[in-house]
C-alpha cells in the first residue's frame, strides 16, 4: 500500500466538489475537472487516497461508470496514481492537464462562473510601495549592480534593518540572526525542509493558516491540532500534547492569528512560553500578520520569552505592504540561520536585490504603513459587521484584534453554505476545506476585510433563496 495522507471520506469530497455538474460537459469529465481543481487549490493533500468508485458514486448520486471514467481521466493526466488494492492516490507532483488535447478549459485558474469572489485574502498594495520603487537611489543601485548582486542570506543593509526591528521590540538581534527570503511562504518551506521529516509530529493551532497547512502536508508531517475555546487557545491541551507526544516542533501565531484575527494576552503568552521551555519543545512562530493589529500597539510575541536555540520567527513585509513584493525573513540562532541559508542557496541562490532595496526603505516607514493598512482593515471590519447584521444576523463571531479576515460561525453546515454560494456565482473560504488540519470547523467561513459594502452584501445575499436568515 502506498504512503498516504489517509482516505478522503466520500461525503466530504462530495461537499468539497459543490455544484460540479452544473455545466454542459459530460458528467465524468465535469467530475474529473472538479477533483483536479481541488488538487490544484491544495484542498486535497498530496498522497491522499480518494474514495472507492462505488462509495463516491453513492455519495454523488451517479453511476459507478461515471466515477470510473473520471478516475481514469485523472490517472491519464498524471493527477492521481492508481493502485490495484488501495485505489487512487493524489499525485500533485505529476499534475497535468485533463483533456488539453481536446481544447478543454484548463484545470488551473479561478472559477470563471463566479460573479463575486470573497475568497481572496491578498490585500491591495499600498501606494507607498510604488513611491518606494520609484524612489530607489540610482547611485546606491549602481553600487549593487557593480557588486554582482549575490547575497545568499540577504542584503546586509536589509538584514540590519530587520535586526533593528526586533531589537526595538525588546529582542536583541544582529544581522547574523536574520535570513531574507522570498516571502513568508518560502520561509516556512525552508524551515519545514530543514527541521521536519515524514515521521515527525508537529503541533498546530486548529484553525491555522491554509498556506502553512499546505507546506506541512507536503513535508509528510503528522499534524497534532490544538483547538480554540472561544477566543483563547487551549493551552491545557497544548501542554498535554507536548508532554505526551514530544513533537518535533510547535507552529503557532500568537500575535494576530490567521484566520481568527485573535491575539494572545500577555499572561497567556507567558504560559505558552513556559510550557515550551519546560518541555524543551522547539517553536516556529509565524508573525506574518503581527503588524496588522488594529490597536496602535506592537507585540513582541514569543521571541522575547524563549531561548534563541529553541525558537524561530517567520515573518514578511508582503502582507503589510503588497503581495507582489516578495520579501520575508527568518529570525533564529546563528547556527540554524546558517543551515537555512545553505538550503536556500540550493534553490534560488539569492533573493531579488531590487525587492530588498525597496524593503529597506519601507522598513524605515513602518509607522506610516501600519497606520494606513490598519485604518483600511478597521474600516473593512465595520463594513463586514454592518453587512452581516443586515443580511445574516444569526451568524456569530469574536471581534478580531487584527488581521485581514473575519472568522464567522454560521451555525450551520458551512460546506453546504459554500456549495450554495458557488451555485450563486460566489467563491468563499470555508473552515473545514481550508483552515482545519483534519476537516473540522464545519460551521465556519472566513470573510476578507477589504471588500466594499457594494461587493460583500450582494455576495452574501446570494444565500437568501437557499438559506433564509434566522431573525
CORDA-V17574 format. One record per backbone hydrogen bond with DSSP energy under -1.0 kcal/mol. NH is the residue of the N-H (numbers start at 0). CO is the residue of the C=O. If there is no record, write none. Layout:
nh: {NH:NH}
co: {CO:CO}
This chain:
nh: {7:12:13:14:15:16:17:19:21:29:30:31:32:33:34:35:36:37:38:39:40:41:42:43:46:47:48:49:55:56:57:58:59:60:61:66:67:68:69:70:71:72:73:74:75:76:77:78:79:80:82:86:88:89:90:93:94:101:102:103:113:114:115:117:125:128:130:131:132:133:134:135:140:141:142:143:144:145:153:158:159:160:161:162:163:164:165:166:167:169:170:176:177:178:179:180:182:186:187:188:189:190:191:192:193:194:195:199:201:202:203:205:207:212:213:214:215:216:217:218:219:220:221:223:225:228:231:233:234:237:238:239:240:241:242:243:244:247:249:250:251:256:260:263:268:269:270:271:272:273:274:275:276:277:278:279:280:282:283:284:285:286:289:291:293:296:304:305:309:310:311:312:313:314:316:320:324:326:327:328:329:330:331:336:337:338:339:340:341:342:343:344:345:346:347:349:355:356:357:358:359:360:361:362:364:368:369:370:371:372:373:374:375:376:377:378:379:380:381:382:383:384:385:386:387:388:389:390:391:394:395:400:402:405:407:408:409:413:416:417:418:419:420:421:422:423:424:425:426:430:433:434:435:438:443:444:445:446:448:455:456:458:459:460:462:463:465:466}
co: {48:8:9:10:11:12:13:17:18:25:26:27:28:29:30:31:32:33:34:35:36:38:37:37:89:44:5:87:51:52:53:54:55:56:56:62:63:64:65:66:67:68:69:70:71:72:74:73:73:88:86:82:80:47:78:90:91:98:99:98:110:424:424:426:320:125:126:127:128:129:130:132:136:137:138:139:140:141:150:154:155:156:157:158:159:160:161:162:163:166:165:173:174:329:152:327:180:182:183:184:185:186:187:188:189:190:191:196:221:248:223:225:434:208:209:210:211:212:213:214:216:215:199:201:203:231:228:226:232:233:234:235:236:237:238:239:240:200:281:202:283:261:256:253:264:265:266:267:268:269:270:271:272:273:274:276:275:309:249:311:251:313:286:288:400:294:301:301:306:307:282:330:284:328:326:316:321:324:180:314:178:312:176:332:333:334:335:336:337:338:339:340:341:343:343:347:351:352:353:354:355:356:357:358:361:364:365:366:367:368:369:370:371:372:373:374:375:376:377:378:379:380:381:382:383:384:385:386:387:391:408:260:291:446:444:395:442:441:412:413:414:415:416:417:418:419:421:420:115:443:429:430:430:435:440:407:428:405:403:451:452:454:455:456:459:460:462:462}
